[in-house]
């Protein structure tokens, strides 16, 4: 990779973020349908199958990081997990923008590098003062930026925490342990801090009290300038 090229956003990249249960994957899929053929949807790491082809590397690594009966990607080696997930985010960027024969004009990513920074910082900072996790989140964000640029645009979906947890538990088919509920609360606070620190990149989309179509209209409106930039490039 040429020196100085890593932070040049040669391709437009939109990530969708939010805590578990906010409806991010469903809304991202519907948004991709709205945006049309110029947009390539990139599934969340945990939704990528562990096949044998070169495009299935992410699925195989995630399978290795998935502990039996675990709610999140935790095997008891949080530093190893963190850097493995950061590497996968770099791999996805490289695969889609630098080695693909026809790179997409716009990528819509269900969970971008911010997910790794926020979730792993919350895990690494468990039991520590809040500023420990905040500092870890900043450092992880800076680390990934050494190897791939941050997204052109990030849509952070937020909703009532208890409602998100209820949806997540319904999907799991089991109640969350109190420690996992506390972890999601810390993750939500870290996301709030991240959005406040990067207001030009991260746009907060509040789902509370709104219809699905209204939320999609707002997400679509934020993405349209990115598509126009890609068309003009």
Secondary structure, 3 states (H helix, E strand, C coil): CCCCCCCCCCCEEEEEECCCCCCHHHHHHHHHHHHCCCEEEECCHHHCCCCCCHHHHHHHHHHHHCCCCCCCCCCCCHHHHHHHHHHHHHHHHHHHHCCCCCCCCEEEEECCHHHHHHHHHHHHCCCCCHHHHHHHHHHHHHHHHCCCCCCCEEEEEECCHHHHHHHHHHHHCCCCCHHHHHHHHHHHHHHHHHHHHCCCCEEEEECCCCCHHHHHHHHHHHHHHHHHHHHHC
